[in-house]
Amino acid sequence: MSFIVRFRNGAPALRGVRSYASVSSSNPAALHLRTGQSFVGKSFGAPVSLFGETVFSTSITSYTESMTDPSYRGQILVFTTPLIGNYGVPENEAPFNSEDVGVVLESKGIQCSAIIVQDLAERFSHYTAMESLDAWCKRYNVPGITGVDTRAITRLLRDHGTTLGRVAVGPDAALSSPADHEYWDPTTENLVAQVSTREPYTLNPTGSVNIAVLDFGTKANILRSLVRRDAAVTVLPWNYDFNNVRDYFDGLFLTNGPGDPGQCMEAAMNVRKTMKEWNKPVFGICMGHQIIGIAAGMNAYRMRFGNRGHNQPVLALASSGSITAGRVYVTSQNHQYALELTDPFPEGWEPFFINCNDSSVEGIKSTVESGKRIWGVQFHPESAGGPLDTIEMFTDFVNECKAVKASLARTQSVSSAPKFTARSPIIATA
Ligand SMILES: NC(=O)CC[C@H](N)C(=O)O
């Protein structure tokens, strides 16, 4: 069934509502866990067998955003919401212009290794839907399993902690669970190096402040959130030494990213130098927050099952910009590691947020006395998907960058400042 939908201004929508059956597979598929349990269901998506780290997400919507989030790289993603796929998958390409970053979702393709759902929607319906979840997974060679008890899997992961898994499809599904040593652990690899940009690039070069982004595997909505606040955004590879070009920038942003932050010590050491010698604003999200913490001398540890979902409450312990101490914000999260809460906190730092469920550190900030302007948050203020309770933290950061730029312009001779053309100097030094 298909019919034309019109927007309020009368223009026809690009696509009609689609709603039709999408799966006809009766191919068996099994999820084996390293802890010894196996779950047998039906295959959808690509008929591919693979290993990965098995994690669960409690998000009830935005499977398309979660699956394209590069932080899920190497992971077999179990959705606790029983029905997945009912609104299909939208067209992902957007025009590359100053208002957007080239994609509608969080990156160009599917990033997680596989997905596990209780009940794959065989009919989908949404005005932006271009294809079914099944067809999208096939196109990106990503396997899925439907018809398994995701509640049982989640309870196991919650009790045993995140564990390694194998998705076995077709004839492989009949094979017994692999031996312990056969399981592949993605966190032993530098996953960040696989998803970070290879070449620096600039978005919105005429923006009012120059912000450098260290790309550990950025979600597109982080870049959009900066561009929409009129920042010129230069995205650098994760191990690029920002110290070589820092004079050209008004602020530094560190993105989210997959895997163990311990794999990114090279970046943490560069950031340590930046934080010591540079007094402009620095803001990090998730992996970026962990890198800031490590650079400040804190420890990152592996949590039992991490936090993945769009309903994580965090309590603000300090006020800063749009954030008020004592308030609880509901946040979007996807992480396995966290910074250790120590008493005392390293000198010059204070906890910014704490998780209301498990008391893990959800944010850190430099103290006012330190004279620095550095913030890190474990959650995702940019959402996509999830609540926008903390979205104004991007406004706070861009405003800080503008204020620092303005105060330096007053004290320095602007004409003698180095002229930076958005693209070429960065590429030349890459
Ligand atoms: N979303 C992220 O940036 C995740 C950070 C890190 N890979 C973790 O799992 O904790």
Ligand as a Chemical Component Dictionary entry (heavy atoms), coordinates in Angstrom:
data_LIG
# 
_chem_comp.id                   LIG 
_chem_comp.type                 NON-POLYMER 
_chem_comp.pdbx_formal_charge   0 
_chem_comp.three_letter_code    LIG 
# 
loop_
_chem_comp_atom.comp_id 
_chem_comp_atom.atom_id 
_chem_comp_atom.alt_atom_id 
_chem_comp_atom.type_symbol 
_chem_comp_atom.charge 
_chem_comp_atom.model_Cartn_x 
_chem_comp_atom.model_Cartn_y 
_chem_comp_atom.model_Cartn_z 
_chem_comp_atom.pdbx_ordinal 
LIG N1 N1 N 0 29.778 5.979 23.261 1  
LIG C1 C1 C 0 31.045 5.998 23.621 2  
LIG O1 O1 O 0 31.811 6.911 23.309 3  
LIG C2 C2 C 0 31.552 4.799 24.363 4  
LIG C3 C3 C 0 32.930 4.972 24.950 5  
LIG C4 C4 C 0 33.626 3.648 25.215 6  
LIG N2 N2 N 0 33.797 2.941 23.994 7  
LIG C5 C5 C 0 32.804 2.837 26.209 8  
LIG O2 O2 O 0 32.246 1.846 25.851 9  
LIG O3 O3 O 0 32.712 3.193 27.355 10 
# 
loop_
_chem_comp_bond.comp_id 
_chem_comp_bond.atom_id_1 
_chem_comp_bond.atom_id_2 
_chem_comp_bond.value_order 
_chem_comp_bond.pdbx_ordinal 
LIG N1 C1 SING 1 
LIG C1 O1 DOUB 2 
LIG C1 C2 SING 3 
LIG C2 C3 SING 4 
LIG C3 C4 SING 5 
LIG C4 N2 SING 6 
LIG C4 C5 SING 7 
LIG C5 O2 DOUB 8 
LIG C5 O3 SING 9 
# 
